[in-house]
Amino acid sequence: QVQLVESGGGLVQPGGSLRLSCAASGFTFRWYHIDWYRQAPGKERERVALATTEGVGTAYADSVKGRFTISRDNFKNTVYLQMNSLKPEDTAVYFCRVDVDRFTYWGQGTQVTVSS
């Protein structure tokens, strides 16, 4: 059974940093690209970044380019999202996502709140 479990969210001041983790199980992790998405209150879910199977970060949202970095550890079956220079508009629930065998799986999400 495919499972994605996010962690690392919390409350941080503007300009601060957080690192989110997404621990995956139930599938051959190294075979699949993994995305991070986020959803702010009253807004649609948007993709933040994608990590290819080789660990290349790509498809960064314009709003996070230069501040966020996606990475993965294929030995730990984990994807990370390093978030620097956080802004109040980064406040959202952050999810990881994977497409396996034509099905889309989401984690439960982790809340990130950027506020002074």
MOUR-V536164 format. One record per pair of residues at least 24 apart in sequence whose ideal C-beta (glycine too) atoms are under 10 Angstrom apart, sorted by the first residue. I is the first residue (numbers start at 1). J is the second residue. If there is no record, write none. Layout:
BEGIN
i:I j:J
i:I j:J
END
This chain:
BEGIN
i:1 j:25
i:1 j:26
i:1 j:27
i:1 j:105
i:2 j:26
i:2 j:27
i:2 j:32
i:2 j:98
i:2 j:100
i:2 j:101
i:2 j:103
i:2 j:104
i:2 j:105
i:2 j:106
i:3 j:27
i:3 j:105
i:3 j:107
i:3 j:108
i:4 j:34
i:4 j:79
i:4 j:95
i:4 j:96
i:4 j:97
i:4 j:98
i:4 j:105
i:4 j:106
i:4 j:107
i:4 j:108
i:4 j:109
i:5 j:78
i:5 j:96
i:5 j:107
i:5 j:108
i:5 j:110
i:6 j:36
i:6 j:79
i:6 j:81
i:6 j:93
i:6 j:94
i:6 j:95
i:6 j:96
i:6 j:106
i:6 j:107
i:6 j:108
i:6 j:109
i:6 j:110
i:6 j:111
i:7 j:78
i:7 j:107
i:7 j:110
i:8 j:80
i:8 j:81
i:8 j:82
i:8 j:83
i:8 j:94
i:8 j:110
i:8 j:112
i:9 j:83
i:9 j:92
i:9 j:93
i:9 j:94
i:9 j:109
i:9 j:110
i:9 j:111
i:9 j:112
i:9 j:113
i:10 j:110
i:10 j:111
i:10 j:112
i:10 j:113
i:11 j:91
i:11 j:111
i:11 j:112
i:11 j:113
i:11 j:114
i:11 j:115
i:12 j:83
i:12 j:86
i:12 j:90
i:12 j:91
i:12 j:112
i:12 j:113
i:12 j:114
i:12 j:115
i:12 j:116
i:13 j:86
i:13 j:88
i:13 j:114
i:13 j:115
i:13 j:116
i:14 j:85
i:14 j:86
i:14 j:87
i:14 j:88
i:14 j:89
i:14 j:90
i:14 j:114
i:14 j:115
i:14 j:116
i:15 j:84
i:15 j:85
i:15 j:86
i:15 j:87
i:15 j:114
i:15 j:116
i:16 j:83
i:16 j:84
i:16 j:85
i:16 j:86
i:16 j:114
i:16 j:116
i:17 j:67
i:17 j:82
i:17 j:83
i:17 j:84
i:17 j:85
i:17 j:86
i:18 j:81
i:18 j:82
i:18 j:83
i:18 j:84
i:18 j:86
i:18 j:90
i:18 j:94
i:18 j:110
i:18 j:112
i:18 j:114
i:19 j:69
i:19 j:71
i:19 j:80
i:19 j:81
i:19 j:82
i:19 j:83
i:19 j:84
i:20 j:48
i:20 j:68
i:20 j:70
i:20 j:79
i:20 j:80
i:20 j:81
i:20 j:82
i:20 j:83
i:20 j:94
i:20 j:95
i:20 j:96
i:20 j:110
i:20 j:112
i:21 j:73
i:21 j:76
i:21 j:78
i:21 j:79
i:21 j:80
i:21 j:81
i:21 j:96
i:21 j:110
i:22 j:51
i:22 j:70
i:22 j:72
i:22 j:77
i:22 j:78
i:22 j:79
i:22 j:80
i:22 j:81
i:22 j:94
i:22 j:95
i:22 j:96
i:22 j:97
i:22 j:98
i:22 j:107
i:22 j:110
i:23 j:76
i:23 j:77
i:23 j:78
i:23 j:79
i:23 j:96
i:23 j:107
i:24 j:72
i:24 j:76
i:24 j:77
i:24 j:78
i:24 j:79
i:24 j:96
i:24 j:98
i:24 j:100
i:24 j:105
i:24 j:107
i:25 j:77
i:26 j:77
i:26 j:98
i:26 j:100
i:26 j:105
i:27 j:77
i:27 j:98
i:27 j:100
i:27 j:101
i:27 j:105
i:28 j:74
i:28 j:77
i:28 j:100
i:29 j:53
i:29 j:72
i:29 j:73
i:29 j:74
i:29 j:75
i:29 j:76
i:29 j:77
i:29 j:78
i:29 j:79
i:29 j:98
i:29 j:100
i:30 j:54
i:30 j:55
i:30 j:72
i:30 j:74
i:30 j:75
i:30 j:77
i:31 j:74
i:31 j:98
i:31 j:100
i:32 j:98
i:32 j:99
i:32 j:100
i:32 j:101
i:32 j:105
i:33 j:58
i:33 j:59
i:33 j:72
i:33 j:79
i:33 j:97
i:33 j:98
i:33 j:99
i:34 j:70
i:34 j:72
i:34 j:77
i:34 j:78
i:34 j:79
i:34 j:96
i:34 j:97
i:34 j:98
i:34 j:99
i:35 j:59
i:35 j:70
i:35 j:79
i:35 j:95
i:35 j:96
i:35 j:97
i:35 j:98
i:35 j:99
i:35 j:104
i:35 j:106
i:36 j:60
i:36 j:61
i:36 j:64
i:36 j:68
i:36 j:70
i:36 j:79
i:36 j:80
i:36 j:81
i:36 j:83
i:36 j:94
i:36 j:95
i:36 j:96
i:36 j:97
i:36 j:107
i:37 j:61
i:37 j:92
i:37 j:93
i:37 j:94
i:37 j:95
i:37 j:96
i:37 j:97
i:37 j:106
i:37 j:107
i:37 j:109
i:38 j:63
i:38 j:64
i:38 j:81
i:38 j:90
i:38 j:91
i:38 j:92
i:38 j:93
i:38 j:94
i:38 j:95
i:38 j:109
i:38 j:110
i:38 j:112
i:39 j:92
i:39 j:93
i:39 j:94
i:39 j:95
i:39 j:109
i:40 j:89
i:40 j:90
i:40 j:91
i:40 j:92
i:40 j:93
i:40 j:112
i:41 j:91
i:41 j:92
i:41 j:93
i:43 j:92
i:45 j:92
i:45 j:93
i:45 j:95
i:45 j:97
i:45 j:106
i:45 j:109
i:46 j:92
i:47 j:95
i:47 j:97
i:48 j:81
i:48 j:83
i:48 j:90
i:48 j:92
i:48 j:94
i:48 j:95
i:48 j:96
i:49 j:79
i:49 j:81
i:50 j:79
i:50 j:97
i:51 j:79
i:51 j:80
i:51 j:81
i:51 j:96
i:55 j:79
i:57 j:81
i:57 j:82
i:63 j:87
i:63 j:89
i:63 j:90
i:64 j:90
i:70 j:96
i:81 j:110
i:81 j:112
i:83 j:112
i:83 j:114
i:86 j:112
i:86 j:113
i:86 j:114
i:86 j:115
i:87 j:114
i:88 j:113
i:88 j:114
i:88 j:115
i:88 j:116
i:89 j:114
i:90 j:114
i:91 j:115
END
